[in-house]
Amino acid sequence: MTINQPLTTGQLAEQLLRFEPGTTCVVHLWIADDFEDVAPELTPDELLADASLDADTSLSWYFLRHCADTIPAARVEKDPA
């Protein structure tokens, strides 16, 4: 399993099937609908591709709001038209 890699729910389920059903685990799961609560104008791909995505930092509501503030600015820098 690749760390720090976005997955679809199907890909996640496939990864989890590698383990015995009684295996204990801890999961921090966000889905696309969660991102819409923060910034509906951003795509999940934009949020997940953010270079600052780091498990040491955490995927918190604060982090998602930070992305919602910084990603539009990065769009302008890429395409100053």
N, C-alpha and C positions, 0 to 999 in steps of 0.2 A: 504494500500500500504506500503510495506517495504521500508524504507529509506536506501540508500547506498547498493542497491541490483541490480545487472545487470538484465535486462529484454530483451526478444526478442521484435521485433517490434509488433508482435501479442499480446504478454502479455501487452505491453504498451497500445495498442489500446483498449484491453479489460478493463484495468484499467480506461482509459479515458471515456469509455461508462457509467461509474457510475455517471457522471456529466451531467448536462444540457448542450446542445450544445453551449449555449451562455456564459458559465462560463469562466471568464478570468483566464489565467494561465501563468506561466513563466516556460520554459523548457530549460534545458541545455542538448542537445542530441548529443551523439557520436555514430557512428555505426562502425562495424568491419572494413570497408574500410578505415576509418580515421586512425586506428591504423597501417595499412599497410604503410601509408605515413611516419610514424615515424620509425618503426622497423619491416619490413616484416618477420623477423625471429621469432618474438614473436607471440604467439596466443592471440586473444582477451581475452580468459579465464585467461591467465597469467597476462595481464595488469589489468583486472577488479578485480582479486583476490588480487592484491597488498594491503597489510595491511595499506599502507599510503593513500589509497583512502579516501578522506574526503571532504565533501562539503564545509567545512570551508576553506580548502586549495584551492580548485577549480580544476575542470577538464580542465586544460589549455594545450596548446601545450607544455609549459615548463614542466608541470607535466608528460605528456606522454613521453617526451624525457628523463626525470629523470628515469622513469620506464624502458625505453629502455636501460639505462646505468646500473641500479641496478639489474634488474631481471636476466640477464645472470650470474652475479657474484653470485647471490643466487643459481642458478642452480649448479654451481661448488661446493659451500659449501655443498649442499645436497648430491651430488654425486661426491666426490673427486677422483673417479677412474682414 
